[in-house]
Amino acid sequence: MKKVSLIAEVAERKDSPGSWGVEAIDDGTGDGSVMMAIFSGPGARDRAEEYANAKFAERVSHPSNQEVTHE
């Protein structure tokens, strides 16, 4: 898997407790795109973190009680 030079955020999703999201937003150096992957089920947090580490150059992780809001 090719690494992308964006910073990824890993957090539990507020709209779906138990599901973990990995999100990276282009900071303006490119086309402004958003990359997102959602993991659910057993081991969702571990799989989200593994994906973020493999796919993105840098990442931010939140404690399990902090959630990402997507409206």
Distance bins in CASP14 RR format, pairs under 12 A and 6 or more apart:
PFRMAT RR
TARGET T0000
AUTHOR 0000-0000-0000
RMODE 2
METHOD distances of the structure
MODEL  1
1 37 0 0 0 0 0 1 0 0 0 0 0
1 50 0 0 0 0 0 1 0 0 0 0 0
1 51 0 0 0 0 1 0 0 0 0 0 0
1 52 0 0 0 0 0 1 0 0 0 0 0
1 53 0 0 0 0 0 1 0 0 0 0 0
1 54 1 0 1 0 0 0 0 0 0 0 0
1 55 1 0 1 0 0 0 0 0 0 0 0
1 56 0 0 0 0 0 1 0 0 0 0 0
2 54 0 0 0 0 1 0 0 0 0 0 0
2 55 0 0 0 0 1 0 0 0 0 0 0
2 56 0 0 0 0 0 1 0 0 0 0 0
2 57 0 0 0 0 0 1 0 0 0 0 0
3 24 0 0 0 0 0 1 0 0 0 0 0
3 51 0 0 0 0 0 1 0 0 0 0 0
3 52 0 0 0 0 0 1 0 0 0 0 0
3 53 0 0 0 0 1 0 0 0 0 0 0
3 54 1 0 0 1 0 0 0 0 0 0 0
3 55 1 0 0 1 0 0 0 0 0 0 0
3 56 1 0 0 1 0 0 0 0 0 0 0
3 57 1 0 1 0 0 0 0 0 0 0 0
3 58 0 0 0 0 1 0 0 0 0 0 0
3 59 0 0 0 0 0 1 0 0 0 0 0
4 22 0 0 0 0 0 1 0 0 0 0 0
4 24 1 0 0 1 0 0 0 0 0 0 0
4 25 0 0 0 0 0 1 0 0 0 0 0
4 26 0 0 0 0 1 0 0 0 0 0 0
4 27 0 0 0 0 0 1 0 0 0 0 0
4 29 0 0 0 0 0 1 0 0 0 0 0
4 30 0 0 0 0 0 1 0 0 0 0 0
4 33 0 0 0 0 0 1 0 0 0 0 0
4 34 0 0 0 0 0 1 0 0 0 0 0
4 35 1 0 0 1 0 0 0 0 0 0 0
4 37 0 0 0 0 0 1 0 0 0 0 0
4 51 0 0 0 0 0 1 0 0 0 0 0
4 52 0 0 0 0 0 1 0 0 0 0 0
4 54 0 0 0 0 0 1 0 0 0 0 0
4 55 1 0 0 1 0 0 0 0 0 0 0
4 56 1 0 1 0 0 0 0 0 0 0 0
4 57 1 0 0 1 0 0 0 0 0 0 0
4 58 0 0 0 0 0 1 0 0 0 0 0
4 59 0 0 0 0 0 1 0 0 0 0 0
5 24 0 0 0 0 1 0 0 0 0 0 0
5 26 0 0 0 0 1 0 0 0 0 0 0
5 27 0 0 0 0 1 0 0 0 0 0 0
5 29 0 0 0 0 1 0 0 0 0 0 0
5 30 0 0 0 0 0 1 0 0 0 0 0
5 35 0 0 0 0 0 1 0 0 0 0 0
5 55 0 0 0 0 0 1 0 0 0 0 0
5 56 1 0 0 1 0 0 0 0 0 0 0
5 57 1 0 1 0 0 0 0 0 0 0 0
5 58 0 0 0 0 1 0 0 0 0 0 0
6 22 0 0 0 0 0 1 0 0 0 0 0
6 23 0 0 0 0 1 0 0 0 0 0 0
6 24 1 1 0 0 0 0 0 0 0 0 0
6 25 1 0 0 1 0 0 0 0 0 0 0
6 26 1 0 0 1 0 0 0 0 0 0 0
6 27 1 0 0 1 0 0 0 0 0 0 0
6 28 0 0 0 0 0 1 0 0 0 0 0
6 29 0 0 0 0 1 0 0 0 0 0 0
6 30 0 0 0 0 1 0 0 0 0 0 0
6 31 0 0 0 0 0 1 0 0 0 0 0
6 32 0 0 0 0 0 1 0 0 0 0 0
6 33 0 0 0 0 1 0 0 0 0 0 0
6 34 0 0 0 0 1 0 0 0 0 0 0
6 35 1 0 0 1 0 0 0 0 0 0 0
6 36 0 0 0 0 0 1 0 0 0 0 0
6 52 0 0 0 0 0 1 0 0 0 0 0
6 55 0 0 0 0 1 0 0 0 0 0 0
6 56 1 0 1 0 0 0 0 0 0 0 0
6 57 1 0 0 1 0 0 0 0 0 0 0
6 58 1 0 0 1 0 0 0 0 0 0 0
6 59 0 0 0 0 1 0 0 0 0 0 0
6 60 0 0 0 0 0 1 0 0 0 0 0
7 22 0 0 0 0 0 1 0 0 0 0 0
7 23 0 0 0 0 1 0 0 0 0 0 0
7 24 1 0 0 1 0 0 0 0 0 0 0
7 25 0 0 0 0 1 0 0 0 0 0 0
7 26 0 0 0 0 0 1 0 0 0 0 0
7 27 1 0 0 1 0 0 0 0 0 0 0
7 29 0 0 0 0 0 1 0 0 0 0 0
7 35 0 0 0 0 0 1 0 0 0 0 0
7 52 0 0 0 0 1 0 0 0 0 0 0
7 55 0 0 0 0 0 1 0 0 0 0 0
7 56 1 0 0 1 0 0 0 0 0 0 0
7 57 1 0 0 1 0 0 0 0 0 0 0
7 58 1 0 1 0 0 0 0 0 0 0 0
7 59 1 0 0 1 0 0 0 0 0 0 0
7 60 1 0 0 1 0 0 0 0 0 0 0
7 61 0 0 0 0 0 1 0 0 0 0 0
8 20 0 0 0 0 0 1 0 0 0 0 0
8 21 0 0 0 0 1 0 0 0 0 0 0
8 22 1 0 1 0 0 0 0 0 0 0 0
8 23 1 0 0 1 0 0 0 0 0 0 0
8 24 1 0 1 0 0 0 0 0 0 0 0
8 25 0 0 0 0 1 0 0 0 0 0 0
8 26 0 0 0 0 0 1 0 0 0 0 0
8 34 0 0 0 0 0 1 0 0 0 0 0
8 35 1 0 0 1 0 0 0 0 0 0 0
8 36 0 0 0 0 1 0 0 0 0 0 0
8 37 0 0 0 0 1 0 0 0 0 0 0
8 48 0 0 0 0 1 0 0 0 0 0 0
8 49 0 0 0 0 1 0 0 0 0 0 0
8 50 0 0 0 0 0 1 0 0 0 0 0
8 51 0 0 0 0 1 0 0 0 0 0 0
8 52 1 0 1 0 0 0 0 0 0 0 0
8 53 0 0 0 0 1 0 0 0 0 0 0
8 54 0 0 0 0 0 1 0 0 0 0 0
8 55 1 0 0 1 0 0 0 0 0 0 0
8 56 1 1 0 0 0 0 0 0 0 0 0
8 57 0 0 0 0 1 0 0 0 0 0 0
8 58 1 0 0 1 0 0 0 0 0 0 0
8 59 1 0 1 0 0 0 0 0 0 0 0
8 60 1 0 0 1 0 0 0 0 0 0 0
8 61 0 0 0 0 1 0 0 0 0 0 0
8 62 0 0 0 0 0 1 0 0 0 0 0
8 68 0 0 0 0 0 1 0 0 0 0 0
9 20 0 0 0 0 0 1 0 0 0 0 0
9 21 0 0 0 0 1 0 0 0 0 0 0
9 22 1 0 0 1 0 0 0 0 0 0 0
9 23 1 0 1 0 0 0 0 0 0 0 0
9 24 1 0 0 1 0 0 0 0 0 0 0
9 25 0 0 0 0 1 0 0 0 0 0 0
9 34 0 0 0 0 0 1 0 0 0 0 0
9 35 0 0 0 0 0 1 0 0 0 0 0
9 36 0 0 0 0 1 0 0 0 0 0 0
9 37 0 0 0 0 0 1 0 0 0 0 0
9 48 0 0 0 0 0 1 0 0 0 0 0
9 49 0 0 0 0 0 1 0 0 0 0 0
9 52 0 0 0 0 1 0 0 0 0 0 0
9 56 0 0 0 0 1 0 0 0 0 0 0
9 58 0 0 0 0 0 1 0 0 0 0 0
9 59 1 0 0 1 0 0 0 0 0 0 0
9 60 1 0 1 0 0 0 0 0 0 0 0
9 61 1 0 0 1 0 0 0 0 0 0 0
9 62 1 0 0 1 0 0 0 0 0 0 0
9 66 0 0 0 0 0 1 0 0 0 0 0
9 67 0 0 0 0 0 1 0 0 0 0 0
9 68 1 0 0 1 0 0 0 0 0 0 0
9 69 0 0 0 0 0 1 0 0 0 0 0
9 70 0 0 0 0 0 1 0 0 0 0 0
10 19 0 0 0 0 0 1 0 0 0 0 0
10 20 1 0 0 1 0 0 0 0 0 0 0
10 21 1 0 0 1 0 0 0 0 0 0 0
10 22 1 0 1 0 0 0 0 0 0 0 0
10 23 0 0 0 0 1 0 0 0 0 0 0
10 24 0 0 0 0 0 1 0 0 0 0 0
10 36 0 0 0 0 0 1 0 0 0 0 0
10 37 0 0 0 0 1 0 0 0 0 0 0
10 38 0 0 0 0 0 1 0 0 0 0 0
10 39 0 0 0 0 1 0 0 0 0 0 0
10 44 0 0 0 0 0 1 0 0 0 0 0
10 45 1 0 0 1 0 0 0 0 0 0 0
10 46 0 0 0 0 0 1 0 0 0 0 0
10 47 0 0 0 0 0 1 0 0 0 0 0
10 48 1 0 1 0 0 0 0 0 0 0 0
10 49 1 0 1 0 0 0 0 0 0 0 0
10 50 0 0 0 0 1 0 0 0 0 0 0
10 51 0 0 0 0 1 0 0 0 0 0 0
10 52 1 0 1 0 0 0 0 0 0 0 0
10 53 0 0 0 0 1 0 0 0 0 0 0
10 55 0 0 0 0 0 1 0 0 0 0 0
10 56 0 0 0 0 1 0 0 0 0 0 0
10 58 0 0 0 0 0 1 0 0 0 0 0
10 59 1 0 0 1 0 0 0 0 0 0 0
10 60 1 0 0 1 0 0 0 0 0 0 0
10 61 1 0 1 0 0 0 0 0 0 0 0
10 62 1 0 0 1 0 0 0 0 0 0 0
10 63 0 0 0 0 0 1 0 0 0 0 0
10 64 0 0 0 0 0 1 0 0 0 0 0
10 66 0 0 0 0 0 1 0 0 0 0 0
10 67 0 0 0 0 0 1 0 0 0 0 0
10 68 0 0 0 0 1 0 0 0 0 0 0
11 17 0 0 0 0 0 1 0 0 0 0 0
11 18 0 0 0 0 0 1 0 0 0 0 0
11 19 0 0 0 0 0 1 0 0 0 0 0
11 20 1 0 0 1 0 0 0 0 0 0 0
11 21 1 0 0 1 0 0 0 0 0 0 0
11 22 0 0 0 0 1 0 0 0 0 0 0
11 23 1 0 0 1 0 0 0 0 0 0 0
11 36 0 0 0 0 0 1 0 0 0 0 0
11 38 0 0 0 0 0 1 0 0 0 0 0
11 39 0 0 0 0 0 1 0 0 0 0 0
11 44 0 0 0 0 0 1 0 0 0 0 0
11 45 0 0 0 0 1 0 0 0 0 0 0
11 48 0 0 0 0 1 0 0 0 0 0 0
11 49 0 0 0 0 0 1 0 0 0 0 0
11 52 0 0 0 0 0 1 0 0 0 0 0
11 59 0 0 0 0 0 1 0 0 0 0 0
11 60 0 0 0 0 1 0 0 0 0 0 0
11 61 1 0 0 1 0 0 0 0 0 0 0
11 62 1 0 1 0 0 0 0 0 0 0 0
11 63 0 0 0 0 1 0 0 0 0 0 0
11 64 0 0 0 0 1 0 0 0 0 0 0
11 65 0 0 0 0 0 1 0 0 0 0 0
11 66 1 0 0 1 0 0 0 0 0 0 0
11 67 1 0 0 1 0 0 0 0 0 0 0
11 68 1 0 1 0 0 0 0 0 0 0 0
11 69 0 0 0 0 1 0 0 0 0 0 0
11 70 0 0 0 0 0 1 0 0 0 0 0
12 18 1 0 0 1 0 0 0 0 0 0 0
12 19 1 0 0 1 0 0 0 0 0 0 0
12 20 1 0 1 0 0 0 0 0 0 0 0
12 21 1 0 0 1 0 0 0 0 0 0 0
12 22 0 0 0 0 0 1 0 0 0 0 0
12 38 0 0 0 0 0 1 0 0 0 0 0
12 39 0 0 0 0 0 1 0 0 0 0 0
12 40 0 0 0 0 0 1 0 0 0 0 0
12 43 0 0 0 0 0 1 0 0 0 0 0
12 44 0 0 0 0 1 0 0 0 0 0 0
12 45 1 0 0 1 0 0 0 0 0 0 0
12 48 0 0 0 0 1 0 0 0 0 0 0
12 49 0 0 0 0 0 1 0 0 0 0 0
12 61 0 0 0 0 0 1 0 0 0 0 0
12 62 1 0 0 1 0 0 0 0 0 0 0
12 63 0 0 0 0 1 0 0 0 0 0 0
12 64 1 0 0 1 0 0 0 0 0 0 0
12 65 0 0 0 0 1 0 0 0 0 0 0
12 66 1 0 0 1 0 0 0 0 0 0 0
12 67 1 0 1 0 0 0 0 0 0 0 0
12 68 1 0 0 1 0 0 0 0 0 0 0
12 69 0 0 0 0 0 1 0 0 0 0 0
12 70 0 0 0 0 0 1 0 0 0 0 0
13 19 1 0 1 0 0 0 0 0 0 0 0
13 20 1 0 0 1 0 0 0 0 0 0 0
13 21 1 0 1 0 0 0 0 0 0 0 0
13 22 0 0 0 0 0 1 0 0 0 0 0
13 23 0 0 0 0 1 0 0 0 0 0 0
13 36 0 0 0 0 0 1 0 0 0 0 0
13 37 0 0 0 0 0 1 0 0 0 0 0
13 38 1 0 0 1 0 0 0 0 0 0 0
13 39 0 0 0 0 1 0 0 0 0 0 0
13 40 0 0 0 0 1 0 0 0 0 0 0
13 41 0 0 0 0 0 1 0 0 0 0 0
13 44 0 0 0 0 1 0 0 0 0 0 0
13 45 0 0 0 0 0 1 0 0 0 0 0
13 48 0 0 0 0 1 0 0 0 0 0 0
13 62 0 0 0 0 0 1 0 0 0 0 0
13 64 0 0 0 0 0 1 0 0 0 0 0
13 66 0 0 0 0 0 1 0 0 0 0 0
13 67 1 0 0 1 0 0 0 0 0 0 0
13 68 1 0 1 0 0 0 0 0 0 0 0
13 69 0 0 0 0 1 0 0 0 0 0 0
13 70 1 0 0 1 0 0 0 0 0 0 0
13 71 0 0 0 0 0 1 0 0 0 0 0
14 20 0 0 0 0 0 1 0 0 0 0 0
14 21 0 0 0 0 0 1 0 0 0 0 0
14 62 0 0 0 0 0 1 0 0 0 0 0
14 65 0 0 0 0 0 1 0 0 0 0 0
14 66 0 0 0 0 1 0 0 0 0 0 0
14 67 1 1 0 0 0 0 0 0 0 0 0
14 68 1 0 0 1 0 0 0 0 0 0 0
14 69 1 0 1 0 0 0 0 0 0 0 0
14 70 1 0 0 1 0 0 0 0 0 0 0
14 71 0 0 0 0 1 0 0 0 0 0 0
15 21 0 0 0 0 0 1 0 0 0 0 0
15 38 0 0 0 0 1 0 0 0 0 0 0
15 40 0 0 0 0 0 1 0 0 0 0 0
15 67 0 0 0 0 1 0 0 0 0 0 0
15 68 0 0 0 0 1 0 0 0 0 0 0
15 69 1 0 0 1 0 0 0 0 0 0 0
15 70 1 0 0 1 0 0 0 0 0 0 0
15 71 0 0 0 0 1 0 0 0 0 0 0
16 38 1 0 0 1 0 0 0 0 0 0 0
16 39 0 0 0 0 0 1 0 0 0 0 0
16 40 1 0 0 1 0 0 0 0 0 0 0
16 41 0 0 0 0 0 1 0 0 0 0 0
16 44 0 0 0 0 1 0 0 0 0 0 0
16 67 0 0 0 0 1 0 0 0 0 0 0
16 68 0 0 0 0 0 1 0 0 0 0 0
16 69 0 0 0 0 0 1 0 0 0 0 0
16 70 0 0 0 0 1 0 0 0 0 0 0
17 40 0 0 0 0 1 0 0 0 0 0 0
17 41 0 0 0 0 0 1 0 0 0 0 0
17 44 0 0 0 0 0 1 0 0 0 0 0
17 45 0 0 0 0 0 1 0 0 0 0 0
17 64 0 0 0 0 0 1 0 0 0 0 0
17 65 0 0 0 0 0 1 0 0 0 0 0
17 67 0 0 0 0 1 0 0 0 0 0 0
17 68 0 0 0 0 0 1 0 0 0 0 0
18 38 0 0 0 0 0 1 0 0 0 0 0
18 39 0 0 0 0 1 0 0 0 0 0 0
18 40 1 0 0 1 0 0 0 0 0 0 0
18 41 1 0 0 1 0 0 0 0 0 0 0
18 42 0 0 0 0 1 0 0 0 0 0 0
18 43 0 0 0 0 1 0 0 0 0 0 0
18 44 1 0 1 0 0 0 0 0 0 0 0
18 45 0 0 0 0 1 0 0 0 0 0 0
18 47 0 0 0 0 0 1 0 0 0 0 0
18 48 0 0 0 0 0 1 0 0 0 0 0
18 64 0 0 0 0 1 0 0 0 0 0 0
18 65 0 0 0 0 0 1 0 0 0 0 0
18 67 0 0 0 0 1 0 0 0 0 0 0
19 36 0 0 0 0 0 1 0 0 0 0 0
19 37 0 0 0 0 0 1 0 0 0 0 0
19 38 1 0 1 0 0 0 0 0 0 0 0
19 39 1 0 0 1 0 0 0 0 0 0 0
19 40 1 0 1 0 0 0 0 0 0 0 0
19 41 1 0 0 1 0 0 0 0 0 0 0
19 42 0 0 0 0 0 1 0 0 0 0 0
19 43 0 0 0 0 0 1 0 0 0 0 0
19 44 1 0 1 0 0 0 0 0 0 0 0
19 45 0 0 0 0 1 0 0 0 0 0 0
19 47 0 0 0 0 0 1 0 0 0 0 0
19 48 0 0 0 0 1 0 0 0 0 0 0
19 67 0 0 0 0 0 1 0 0 0 0 0
19 68 0 0 0 0 0 1 0 0 0 0 0
19 70 0 0 0 0 0 1 0 0 0 0 0
20 36 0 0 0 0 0 1 0 0 0 0 0
20 37 0 0 0 0 1 0 0 0 0 0 0
20 38 1 0 0 1 0 0 0 0 0 0 0
20 39 1 0 1 0 0 0 0 0 0 0 0
20 40 1 0 0 1 0 0 0 0 0 0 0
20 41 0 0 0 0 1 0 0 0 0 0 0
20 42 0 0 0 0 0 1 0 0 0 0 0
20 43 0 0 0 0 1 0 0 0 0 0 0
20 44 1 0 1 0 0 0 0 0 0 0 0
20 45 1 0 1 0 0 0 0 0 0 0 0
20 46 0 0 0 0 1 0 0 0 0 0 0
20 47 1 0 0 1 0 0 0 0 0 0 0
20 48 1 1 0 0 0 0 0 0 0 0 0
20 49 1 0 0 1 0 0 0 0 0 0 0
20 50 0 0 0 0 0 1 0 0 0 0 0
20 51 0 0 0 0 1 0 0 0 0 0 0
20 52 0 0 0 0 1 0 0 0 0 0 0
20 61 0 0 0 0 0 1 0 0 0 0 0
20 62 0 0 0 0 1 0 0 0 0 0 0
20 64 0 0 0 0 1 0 0 0 0 0 0
20 66 0 0 0 0 0 1 0 0 0 0 0
20 67 0 0 0 0 1 0 0 0 0 0 0
20 68 0 0 0 0 1 0 0 0 0 0 0
21 34 0 0 0 0 0 1 0 0 0 0 0
21 35 0 0 0 0 0 1 0 0 0 0 0
21 36 1 0 0 1 0 0 0 0 0 0 0
21 37 1 0 0 1 0 0 0 0 0 0 0
21 38 1 0 1 0 0 0 0 0 0 0 0
21 39 1 0 0 1 0 0 0 0 0 0 0
21 40 0 0 0 0 1 0 0 0 0 0 0
21 44 0 0 0 0 1 0 0 0 0 0 0
21 45 0 0 0 0 1 0 0 0 0 0 0
21 47 0 0 0 0 1 0 0 0 0 0 0
21 48 1 0 1 0 0 0 0 0 0 0 0
21 49 0 0 0 0 1 0 0 0 0 0 0
21 51 0 0 0 0 1 0 0 0 0 0 0
21 52 0 0 0 0 1 0 0 0 0 0 0
21 59 0 0 0 0 0 1 0 0 0 0 0
21 60 0 0 0 0 0 1 0 0 0 0 0
21 61 0 0 0 0 0 1 0 0 0 0 0
21 62 0 0 0 0 0 1 0 0 0 0 0
21 67 0 0 0 0 1 0 0 0 0 0 0
21 68 1 0 0 1 0 0 0 0 0 0 0
21 69 0 0 0 0 0 1 0 0 0 0 0
21 70 0 0 0 0 1 0 0 0 0 0 0
22 34 0 0 0 0 0 1 0 0 0 0 0
22 35 1 0 0 1 0 0 0 0 0 0 0
22 36 1 0 0 1 0 0 0 0 0 0 0
22 37 1 0 1 0 0 0 0 0 0 0 0
22 38 1 0 0 1 0 0 0 0 0 0 0
22 39 1 0 0 1 0 0 0 0 0 0 0
22 44 0 0 0 0 0 1 0 0 0 0 0
22 45 0 0 0 0 0 1 0 0 0 0 0
22 47 0 0 0 0 1 0 0 0 0 0 0
22 48 1 0 1 0 0 0 0 0 0 0 0
22 49 0 0 0 0 1 0 0 0 0 0 0
22 50 0 0 0 0 1 0 0 0 0 0 0
22 51 1 0 1 0 0 0 0 0 0 0 0
22 52 1 0 1 0 0 0 0 0 0 0 0
22 53 0 0 0 0 1 0 0 0 0 0 0
22 54 0 0 0 0 0 1 0 0 0 0 0
22 55 1 0 0 1 0 0 0 0 0 0 0
22 56 1 0 0 1 0 0 0 0 0 0 0
22 59 0 0 0 0 1 0 0 0 0 0 0
22 60 0 0 0 0 0 1 0 0 0 0 0
22 61 0 0 0 0 0 1 0 0 0 0 0
22 62 0 0 0 0 0 1 0 0 0 0 0
22 68 0 0 0 0 1 0 0 0 0 0 0
23 33 0 0 0 0 0 1 0 0 0 0 0
23 34 1 0 0 1 0 0 0 0 0 0 0
23 35 1 0 0 1 0 0 0 0 0 0 0
23 36 1 0 1 0 0 0 0 0 0 0 0
23 37 0 0 0 0 1 0 0 0 0 0 0
23 38 0 0 0 0 1 0 0 0 0 0 0
23 39 0 0 0 0 0 1 0 0 0 0 0
23 48 0 0 0 0 0 1 0 0 0 0 0
23 51 0 0 0 0 0 1 0 0 0 0 0
23 52 0 0 0 0 1 0 0 0 0 0 0
23 55 0 0 0 0 0 1 0 0 0 0 0
23 56 0 0 0 0 0 1 0 0 0 0 0
23 59 0 0 0 0 0 1 0 0 0 0 0
23 60 0 0 0 0 1 0 0 0 0 0 0
23 62 0 0 0 0 0 1 0 0 0 0 0
23 68 1 0 0 1 0 0 0 0 0 0 0
23 69 0 0 0 0 0 1 0 0 0 0 0
23 70 0 0 0 0 1 0 0 0 0 0 0
24 32 0 0 0 0 0 1 0 0 0 0 0
24 33 0 0 0 0 1 0 0 0 0 0 0
24 34 1 0 0 1 0 0 0 0 0 0 0
24 35 1 0 1 0 0 0 0 0 0 0 0
24 36 1 0 0 1 0 0 0 0 0 0 0
24 37 0 0 0 0 1 0 0 0 0 0 0
24 51 0 0 0 0 0 1 0 0 0 0 0
24 52 0 0 0 0 1 0 0 0 0 0 0
24 55 0 0 0 0 1 0 0 0 0 0 0
24 56 1 0 1 0 0 0 0 0 0 0 0
24 57 0 0 0 0 1 0 0 0 0 0 0
24 58 0 0 0 0 1 0 0 0 0 0 0
24 59 0 0 0 0 1 0 0 0 0 0 0
24 60 0 0 0 0 1 0 0 0 0 0 0
25 31 0 0 0 0 0 1 0 0 0 0 0
25 32 1 0 0 1 0 0 0 0 0 0 0
25 33 1 0 0 1 0 0 0 0 0 0 0
25 34 1 0 1 0 0 0 0 0 0 0 0
25 35 1 0 0 1 0 0 0 0 0 0 0
25 36 0 0 0 0 1 0 0 0 0 0 0
25 56 0 0 0 0 0 1 0 0 0 0 0
25 60 0 0 0 0 0 1 0 0 0 0 0
25 68 0 0 0 0 0 1 0 0 0 0 0
26 32 1 1 0 0 0 0 0 0 0 0 0
26 33 1 0 1 0 0 0 0 0 0 0 0
26 34 1 0 0 1 0 0 0 0 0 0 0
26 35 0 0 0 0 1 0 0 0 0 0 0
26 56 0 0 0 0 0 1 0 0 0 0 0
27 33 0 0 0 0 0 1 0 0 0 0 0
27 34 0 0 0 0 0 1 0 0 0 0 0
27 58 0 0 0 0 0 1 0 0 0 0 0
28 34 0 0 0 0 0 1 0 0 0 0 0
34 70 0 0 0 0 0 1 0 0 0 0 0
35 51 0 0 0 0 0 1 0 0 0 0 0
35 52 0 0 0 0 0 1 0 0 0 0 0
35 55 0 0 0 0 1 0 0 0 0 0 0
35 56 0 0 0 0 1 0 0 0 0 0 0
36 48 0 0 0 0 0 1 0 0 0 0 0
36 51 0 0 0 0 0 1 0 0 0 0 0
36 52 0 0 0 0 0 1 0 0 0 0 0
36 55 0 0 0 0 0 1 0 0 0 0 0
36 56 0 0 0 0 0 1 0 0 0 0 0
36 68 0 0 0 0 1 0 0 0 0 0 0
36 70 0 0 0 0 1 0 0 0 0 0 0
37 44 0 0 0 0 0 1 0 0 0 0 0
37 47 0 0 0 0 1 0 0 0 0 0 0
37 48 1 0 0 1 0 0 0 0 0 0 0
37 49 0 0 0 0 0 1 0 0 0 0 0
37 50 0 0 0 0 0 1 0 0 0 0 0
37 51 1 0 1 0 0 0 0 0 0 0 0
37 52 0 0 0 0 1 0 0 0 0 0 0
37 54 0 0 0 0 0 1 0 0 0 0 0
37 55 0 0 0 0 1 0 0 0 0 0 0
37 56 0 0 0 0 0 1 0 0 0 0 0
38 44 0 0 0 0 1 0 0 0 0 0 0
38 45 0 0 0 0 0 1 0 0 0 0 0
38 47 0 0 0 0 0 1 0 0 0 0 0
38 48 0 0 0 0 1 0 0 0 0 0 0
38 51 0 0 0 0 0 1 0 0 0 0 0
38 68 0 0 0 0 0 1 0 0 0 0 0
38 70 0 0 0 0 1 0 0 0 0 0 0
39 45 1 0 0 1 0 0 0 0 0 0 0
39 46 0 0 0 0 1 0 0 0 0 0 0
39 47 1 0 1 0 0 0 0 0 0 0 0
39 48 1 0 1 0 0 0 0 0 0 0 0
39 49 0 0 0 0 1 0 0 0 0 0 0
39 50 0 0 0 0 1 0 0 0 0 0 0
39 51 1 0 0 1 0 0 0 0 0 0 0
39 52 0 0 0 0 0 1 0 0 0 0 0
40 47 0 0 0 0 1 0 0 0 0 0 0
40 48 0 0 0 0 1 0 0 0 0 0 0
41 47 0 0 0 0 1 0 0 0 0 0 0
41 48 0 0 0 0 0 1 0 0 0 0 0
43 49 0 0 0 0 1 0 0 0 0 0 0
43 50 0 0 0 0 1 0 0 0 0 0 0
43 51 0 0 0 0 0 1 0 0 0 0 0
44 50 0 0 0 0 0 1 0 0 0 0 0
44 51 0 0 0 0 0 1 0 0 0 0 0
44 64 0 0 0 0 0 1 0 0 0 0 0
45 51 0 0 0 0 0 1 0 0 0 0 0
45 52 0 0 0 0 0 1 0 0 0 0 0
45 61 0 0 0 0 1 0 0 0 0 0 0
45 62 0 0 0 0 0 1 0 0 0 0 0
45 63 0 0 0 0 0 1 0 0 0 0 0
45 64 1 0 0 1 0 0 0 0 0 0 0
46 52 0 0 0 0 0 1 0 0 0 0 0
46 53 0 0 0 0 0 1 0 0 0 0 0
46 61 0 0 0 0 0 1 0 0 0 0 0
46 64 0 0 0 0 0 1 0 0 0 0 0
47 53 0 0 0 0 0 1 0 0 0 0 0
47 54 0 0 0 0 0 1 0 0 0 0 0
47 55 0 0 0 0 0 1 0 0 0 0 0
48 54 0 0 0 0 0 1 0 0 0 0 0
48 55 0 0 0 0 0 1 0 0 0 0 0
48 56 0 0 0 0 0 1 0 0 0 0 0
48 59 0 0 0 0 1 0 0 0 0 0 0
48 61 0 0 0 0 1 0 0 0 0 0 0
48 62 0 0 0 0 0 1 0 0 0 0 0
48 64 0 0 0 0 0 1 0 0 0 0 0
48 68 0 0 0 0 0 1 0 0 0 0 0
49 55 0 0 0 0 0 1 0 0 0 0 0
49 56 0 0 0 0 0 1 0 0 0 0 0
49 59 1 0 0 1 0 0 0 0 0 0 0
49 60 0 0 0 0 0 1 0 0 0 0 0
49 61 1 0 0 1 0 0 0 0 0 0 0
49 62 0 0 0 0 0 1 0 0 0 0 0
49 64 0 0 0 0 0 1 0 0 0 0 0
50 56 0 0 0 0 0 1 0 0 0 0 0
50 59 0 0 0 0 0 1 0 0 0 0 0
50 61 0 0 0 0 0 1 0 0 0 0 0
51 59 0 0 0 0 1 0 0 0 0 0 0
52 58 0 0 0 0 1 0 0 0 0 0 0
52 59 1 0 1 0 0 0 0 0 0 0 0
52 60 0 0 0 0 1 0 0 0 0 0 0
52 61 1 0 0 1 0 0 0 0 0 0 0
52 62 0 0 0 0 0 1 0 0 0 0 0
53 59 1 0 0 1 0 0 0 0 0 0 0
53 60 0 0 0 0 0 1 0 0 0 0 0
53 61 0 0 0 0 1 0 0 0 0 0 0
60 66 0 0 0 0 0 1 0 0 0 0 0
60 68 0 0 0 0 0 1 0 0 0 0 0
61 68 0 0 0 0 0 1 0 0 0 0 0
62 68 1 0 0 1 0 0 0 0 0 0 0
62 69 0 0 0 0 0 1 0 0 0 0 0
END
